[in-house]
Amino acid sequence: MIFFSVLVLSLSIVTASNYVFDRSTMFVKYATVTGKHETAGKFGSCYLQLDGDAVPDEMEVGGKLYRSTNEGDTVVFAMYPGALGIPYADVY
């Protein structure tokens, strides 16, 4: 149990450090929403299916963005290199 707790804490620190200390310029891409779906259950998630250059085919998004977006809409996909070299992205 202690090993698992230390592992989760370590991953959280790395993820937070990668995000908080990243002062690099974001790369902006535009993507078209080709579909969307939700997973059910206690920890359900919302996903947008995307079509665009250099963007993933699908990305988990917050519920507010999910509800306000329709198929055919264009979303802004901001990609960051990350302070620790671990890339991450946001969708607006």
Backbone as CSV, one residue per row, in Angstrom:
resi,resn,N_x,N_y,N_z,CA_x,CA_y,CA_z,C_x,C_y,C_z
1,MET,0.813,-1.188,0.000,0.000,0.000,0.000,0.864,1.262,0.000
2,ILE,1.940,1.232,0.773,2.831,2.390,0.831,3.486,2.609,-0.529
3,PHE,3.903,1.522,-1.185,4.525,1.641,-2.512,3.571,2.310,-3.495
4,PHE,2.318,1.897,-3.475,1.325,2.468,-4.377,1.128,3.960,-4.093
5,SER,1.071,4.335,-2.832,0.906,5.739,-2.453,2.087,6.578,-2.913
6,VAL,3.288,6.058,-2.734,4.496,6.769,-3.175,4.509,6.889,-4.696
7,LEU,4.098,5.851,-5.392,4.048,5.877,-6.853,3.065,6.941,-7.342
8,VAL,1.880,6.981,-6.775,0.868,7.969,-7.174,1.359,9.382,-6.868
9,LEU,1.943,9.583,-5.707,2.471,10.893,-5.341,3.581,11.321,-6.296
10,SER,4.470,10.416,-6.649,5.569,10.723,-7.567,5.047,11.119,-8.938
11,LEU,4.093,10.365,-9.457,3.514,10.690,-10.761,2.800,12.039,-10.728
12,SER,2.140,12.333,-9.635,1.444,13.617,-9.492,2.438,14.777,-9.482
13,ILE,3.538,14.612,-8.799,4.560,15.660,-8.732,5.178,15.890,-10.098
14,VAL,5.491,14.823,-10.819,6.073,14.958,-12.160,5.094,15.651,-13.097
15,THR,3.828,15.237,-13.077,2.819,15.833,-13.951,2.630,17.313,-13.636
16,ALA,2.505,17.638,-12.368,2.320,19.032,-11.972,3.539,19.882,-12.335
17,SER,4.733,19.364,-12.106,5.958,20.100,-12.439,6.064,20.339,-13.935
18,ASN,5.706,19.346,-14.729,5.760,19.472,-16.180,4.838,20.585,-16.658
19,TYR,3.696,20.734,-16.015,2.700,21.729,-16.400,3.012,23.108,-15.819
20,VAL,3.277,23.176,-14.528,3.449,24.452,-13.832,4.706,25.196,-14.285
21,PHE,5.800,24.494,-14.501,7.058,25.150,-14.841,7.298,25.285,-16.340
22,ASP,6.307,24.944,-17.144,6.446,25.072,-18.597,6.220,26.524,-19.006
23,ARG,7.260,27.188,-19.459,7.180,28.581,-19.899,7.332,28.697,-21.416
24,SER,7.224,27.595,-22.103,7.412,27.599,-23.553,6.163,28.110,-24.262
25,THR,6.325,28.439,-25.511,5.229,28.909,-26.346,4.416,27.721,-26.829
26,MET,3.108,27.875,-26.801,2.251,26.792,-27.276,2.204,26.792,-28.798
27,PHE,1.950,25.621,-29.352,1.727,25.469,-30.781,0.223,25.323,-30.969
28,VAL,-0.367,26.188,-31.766,-1.815,26.174,-31.949,-2.169,25.455,-33.239
29,LYS,-3.090,24.516,-33.124,-3.636,23.799,-34.280,-5.153,23.897,-34.197
30,TYR,-5.791,23.791,-35.332,-7.250,23.789,-35.368,-7.722,22.407,-35.786
31,ALA,-8.781,21.956,-35.155,-9.308,20.630,-35.459,-10.825,20.713,-35.593
32,THR,-11.373,19.880,-36.448,-12.814,19.784,-36.628,-13.335,18.623,-35.797
33,VAL,-14.428,18.858,-35.094,-15.050,17.806,-34.292,-15.826,16.898,-35.232
34,THR,-15.440,15.622,-35.273,-16.110,14.654,-36.158,-17.084,13.762,-35.404
35,GLY,-17.044,13.811,-34.095,-17.950,13.005,-33.286,-17.653,13.226,-31.820
36,LYS,-18.496,12.688,-30.971,-18.279,12.799,-29.539,-19.005,11.671,-28.831
37,HIS,-18.476,11.276,-27.680,-19.118,10.223,-26.895,-18.704,10.329,-25.438
38,GLU,-19.515,9.719,-24.596,-19.272,9.699,-23.159,-19.126,8.260,-22.690
39,THR,-18.332,8.075,-21.655,-18.293,6.773,-20.992,-19.146,6.885,-19.736
40,ALA,-19.850,5.836,-19.420,-20.756,5.843,-18.269,-20.044,5.313,-17.037
41,GLY,-20.669,5.456,-15.925,-20.130,4.914,-14.695,-19.780,5.997,-13.707
42,LYS,-19.237,5.567,-12.596,-18.894,6.485,-11.516,-17.858,7.520,-11.953
43,PHE,-16.917,7.097,-12.759,-15.866,7.995,-13.232,-15.970,8.179,-14.741
44,GLY,-17.155,8.495,-15.235,-17.384,8.677,-16.664,-16.570,9.844,-17.217
45,SER,-16.291,9.789,-18.494,-15.504,10.823,-19.161,-16.185,11.238,-20.454
46,CYS,-15.820,12.425,-20.933,-16.347,12.969,-22.184,-15.211,13.045,-23.192
47,TYR,-15.483,12.615,-24.420,-14.459,12.599,-25.461,-14.954,13.285,-26.720
48,LEU,-14.056,14.043,-27.365,-14.322,14.596,-28.681,-13.445,13.855,-29.675
49,GLN,-14.031,13.473,-30.812,-13.263,12.877,-31.896,-12.884,14.019,-32.832
50,LEU,-11.592,14.097,-33.169,-11.053,15.244,-33.894,-10.460,14.850,-35.226
51,ASP,-10.495,15.795,-36.154,-9.850,15.624,-37.445,-9.046,16.888,-37.729
52,GLY,-7.757,16.739,-37.919,-6.896,17.875,-38.190,-5.459,17.420,-38.290
53,ASP,-4.599,18.313,-38.737,-3.182,17.995,-38.868,-2.513,18.001,-37.505
54,ALA,-1.776,16.967,-37.209,-0.954,16.842,-35.995,-1.759,16.944,-34.708
55,VAL,-2.992,16.453,-34.710,-3.790,16.382,-33.484,-4.223,14.931,-33.289
56,PRO,-4.462,14.527,-32.042,-4.910,13.145,-31.827,-6.306,12.920,-32.400
57,ASP,-6.635,11.678,-32.664,-7.955,11.336,-33.204,-9.059,11.561,-32.179
58,GLU,-8.710,11.486,-30.900,-9.702,11.610,-29.845,-9.038,12.212,-28.618
59,MET,-9.805,13.048,-27.889,-9.240,13.653,-26.685,-10.311,13.794,-25.623
60,GLU,-9.931,13.488,-24.385,-10.840,13.666,-23.254,-10.954,15.165,-22.946
61,VAL,-12.175,15.631,-22.758,-12.413,17.044,-22.477,-13.362,17.179,-21.290
62,GLY,-13.461,18.376,-20.760,-14.369,18.646,-19.659,-15.817,18.644,-20.132
63,GLY,-16.706,18.471,-19.190,-18.121,18.390,-19.511,-18.678,19.654,-20.142
64,LYS,-18.219,20.819,-19.703,-18.714,22.083,-20.253,-18.374,22.211,-21.735
65,LEU,-17.125,21.912,-22.106,-16.732,21.961,-23.516,-17.485,20.905,-24.311
66,TYR,-17.640,19.729,-23.737,-18.352,18.635,-24.411,-19.783,19.043,-24.752
67,ARG,-20.479,19.628,-23.788,-21.877,20.011,-24.010,-22.024,21.183,-24.973
68,SER,-21.024,22.060,-25.043,-21.133,23.243,-25.901,-20.608,23.015,-27.320
69,THR,-20.102,21.822,-27.606,-19.515,21.525,-28.909,-20.394,20.553,-29.683
70,ASN,-20.524,20.803,-30.980,-21.294,19.929,-31.861,-20.405,19.409,-32.986
71,GLU,-20.862,18.346,-33.642,-20.138,17.839,-34.813,-20.034,18.946,-35.849
72,GLY,-18.845,19.065,-36.453,-18.606,20.088,-37.457,-18.008,21.363,-36.900
73,ASP,-18.055,21.549,-35.573,-17.443,22.732,-34.953,-15.925,22.638,-35.046
74,THR,-15.289,23.789,-35.030,-13.832,23.851,-35.012,-13.386,24.188,-33.600
75,VAL,-12.419,23.447,-33.093,-11.864,23.709,-31.770,-10.387,24.060,-31.900
76,VAL,-9.895,24.819,-30.944,-8.476,25.184,-30.901,-7.760,24.140,-30.061
77,PHE,-6.711,23.587,-30.625,-5.929,22.541,-29.987,-4.559,23.141,-29.676
78,ALA,-4.284,23.393,-28.401,-3.019,24.000,-27.986,-2.081,22.910,-27.471
79,MET,-0.931,22.796,-28.097,0.049,21.778,-27.709,1.264,22.463,-27.078
80,TYR,1.747,21.885,-25.980,2.890,22.415,-25.248,3.969,21.342,-25.156
81,PRO,5.259,21.737,-25.253,6.328,20.737,-25.141,6.536,20.234,-23.712
82,GLY,6.155,20.986,-22.702,6.313,20.566,-21.312,7.693,20.893,-20.768
83,ALA,7.743,21.313,-19.521,9.004,21.695,-18.889,9.969,20.517,-18.783
84,LEU,9.421,19.307,-18.633,10.262,18.112,-18.498,10.361,17.334,-19.806
85,GLY,9.898,17.944,-20.892,9.941,17.261,-22.193,8.813,16.286,-22.405
86,ILE,7.793,16.339,-21.555,6.629,15.467,-21.702,5.510,16.315,-22.291
87,PRO,5.188,16.166,-23.581,4.188,17.034,-24.203,2.793,16.814,-23.627
88,TYR,2.023,17.903,-23.627,0.631,17.836,-23.193,-0.180,18.822,-24.039
89,ALA,-1.502,18.719,-23.980,-2.343,19.544,-24.828,-3.619,19.953,-24.120
90,ASP,-4.197,21.042,-24.595,-5.502,21.513,-24.151,-6.369,21.756,-25.367
91,VAL,-7.667,21.597,-25.201,-8.611,21.890,-26.277,-9.529,23.001,-25.782
92,TYR,-9.730,24.023,-26.646,-10.597,25.155,-26.304,-11.687,25.288,-27.345
